[in-house]
Amino acid sequence: MSLNMPGKFGFGSMTLTCPKPVPIETAIETLKFITGHPKFGTKVINAGEFYGANDVNLKYLKEFVNSNTDEFNRELIISIKVAWTKRLFHLMELGRILGNQ
């Protein structure tokens, strides 16, 4: 099985949030530019849930996706990295155990 990677390059969204998050309007404008550029038009966005405080990177992506048509969004490939910590694992496990009672 193969996956067609549209466009000539991908975009790493960490640049929107590190070292300091850009205003949300700038983030949306940037994402619209890189995905709609007539020459490059990348449709591959690489993100991370740990990019910026308070899930700001994910909030930017959500606003961007919500501002697009369904047809446009079907062309996107969004890859989101997550980080697991021992504490998070234990909290998730505790939630699973408590939820089964």
C-alpha positions as CSV (number, residue, x, y, z in Angstrom):
1,M,0.0,0.0,0.0
2,S,1.3,3.5,-0.8
3,L,0.2,7.0,0.0
4,N,0.4,9.8,-2.5
5,M,2.0,12.8,-0.8
6,P,0.6,15.8,-2.6
7,G,2.6,19.0,-3.1
8,K,6.3,19.5,-3.2
9,F,7.0,19.7,0.5
10,G,5.4,19.5,3.9
11,F,5.0,22.1,6.6
12,G,6.1,21.8,10.2
13,S,3.7,23.7,12.4
14,M,6.1,24.0,15.3
15,T,7.2,27.2,13.7
16,L,3.9,28.7,14.6
17,T,4.3,28.1,18.3
18,C,8.0,28.1,19.2
19,P,9.6,29.9,20.9
20,K,6.5,32.0,21.3
21,P,3.1,31.4,19.6
22,V,2.2,33.8,16.8
23,P,-1.3,35.3,16.9
24,I,-4.0,32.9,15.8
25,E,-4.8,35.1,12.8
26,T,-1.2,34.8,11.6
27,A,-1.2,31.0,12.2
28,I,-4.4,30.6,10.1
29,E,-3.1,33.0,7.4
30,T,0.2,31.0,7.2
31,L,-1.6,27.6,7.0
32,K,-3.9,28.9,4.3
33,F,-0.9,30.3,2.3
34,I,1.2,27.1,2.4
35,T,-1.8,24.8,1.6
36,G,-3.1,27.1,-1.2
37,H,0.1,28.3,-2.9
38,P,-0.3,27.8,-6.6
39,K,3.3,26.6,-7.1
40,F,3.8,24.4,-4.1
41,G,0.4,23.9,-2.5
42,T,1.5,21.4,0.2
43,K,-1.2,19.4,1.7
44,V,1.0,17.7,4.4
45,I,1.1,19.4,7.8
46,N,3.2,18.0,10.6
47,A,2.1,19.0,14.1
48,G,2.7,18.1,17.7
49,E,0.3,18.2,20.7
50,F,3.3,19.3,22.7
51,Y,4.1,22.3,20.5
52,G,3.4,25.4,22.7
53,A,1.7,25.7,26.0
54,N,-2.0,24.8,26.5
55,D,-2.3,22.7,23.3
56,V,-2.0,25.9,21.2
57,N,-0.7,24.1,18.2
58,L,-3.8,21.8,18.1
59,K,-6.0,24.8,18.6
60,Y,-4.5,26.5,15.6
61,L,-5.0,23.4,13.5
62,K,-8.6,23.1,14.6
63,E,-9.4,26.7,13.7
64,F,-7.6,26.2,10.3
65,V,-9.6,23.0,9.5
66,N,-12.9,24.6,10.7
67,S,-12.2,27.6,8.3
68,N,-11.9,25.3,5.3
69,T,-14.5,23.6,3.1
70,D,-15.0,19.8,3.6
71,E,-13.7,19.3,0.0
72,F,-10.5,21.2,0.8
73,N,-10.0,19.3,4.1
74,R,-10.3,15.9,2.4
75,E,-7.1,16.8,0.5
76,L,-5.1,17.4,3.7
77,I,-2.7,15.0,5.4
78,I,-2.2,16.1,9.0
79,S,0.3,14.2,11.1
80,I,0.2,14.9,14.9
81,K,2.9,13.6,17.2
82,V,2.1,13.0,20.9
83,A,4.3,12.4,23.9
84,W,3.6,9.9,26.6
85,T,4.9,10.4,30.1
86,K,4.8,7.9,32.9
87,R,2.3,10.2,34.8
88,L,0.0,10.4,31.8
89,F,0.1,6.7,31.3
90,H,-0.9,6.1,34.9
91,L,-3.7,8.6,34.7
92,M,-5.0,6.9,31.5
93,E,-4.8,3.5,33.2
94,L,-6.5,4.8,36.3
95,G,-9.3,6.2,34.1
96,R,-9.7,2.9,32.3
97,I,-9.8,1.0,35.6
98,L,-12.4,3.3,37.2
99,G,-14.5,3.4,34.0
100,N,-14.9,-0.4,34.1
101,Q,-16.5,-0.5,37.6
